[in-house]
Amino acid sequence: MSTEIVSPRYADIDAWDPADVLEAMIEGQLAAVAAVRAARRSIERAALATETRLRDGGRLVYVGAGTSGRLAAQDGAELTPTFSWPQERVLFLLAGGEGALVQAVEGAEDRSEQGAGVVGQNRIGAADVLVAVAASGTTPFTLACLREAKLRGALTIGIANNQNTPLLTEADHGIWLDTGPETIAGSTRMKAGTAQKATLNLLSSLVMIRLGHVYGGLMVDVQASNRKLVRRSEDMLMHLTERSREDARDALARADGSVKLAALLLQGCTPAEAERALEQADGQLREALRLVREP
């Protein structure tokens, strides 16, 4: 596997000048981003397929072990505060359980029977999308989750850093990130991890944009859970409507903090009319605004 190769280039890295070590690792990070760019068509296809399932009420399920699992969980955990994605519609299947988020659980990634079991316990099925991440592309727990989910009809996406591995070939959508050997052989938290994180960010963000959680480059479904985000909501509304902060604040109060509903209220809608327009527009603020502005 390319991620396990000992590169002759870095054989004496421990004897290098610190500045040269850092330069080599920075080069690796840039190479990781280049690998993601090369995979952008695969990411796009996976995102569009995901959008279709999620529009029908499915769940987004993240699967992984070790570093890959932690990166997957980090991406999924951000969906609710950033896009108001329902918490009950994002699920994490990590080798070793939740404790593996902060501490390595020895041998957990080898427990394939546990992987198949948790898929069944969580009743993952045809409405759901399972995103499985593993640098090697062969991690038993992760692969077992993907196989069981696919048998149950779920859409499966595999993200791996080694070509033609089972996670890629057996998934409905395989995303190969060609990051090659690490500066520290086998330490896939480096280049491979960076590429995985970027891919997860791109995949989920594109899906959320397509589902209407972004308008005008703004996170219009943000959950304003602190002062900074309350002010950000006001700023977004002022930017979108060219109204005063006082008007924005009042509209947000009437809309229970929803930027989308507040924007429609500032167009002269009643709360009921605003909710109806958003429902007709399938949550897309751009379309909802068109509906209330046009006769």
Order of alpha helices (4+ residues) and beta strands (2+ residues): alpha-alpha-beta-alpha-alpha-beta-alpha-beta-alpha-beta-alpha-beta-alpha-alpha-alpha-alpha-alpha-alpha
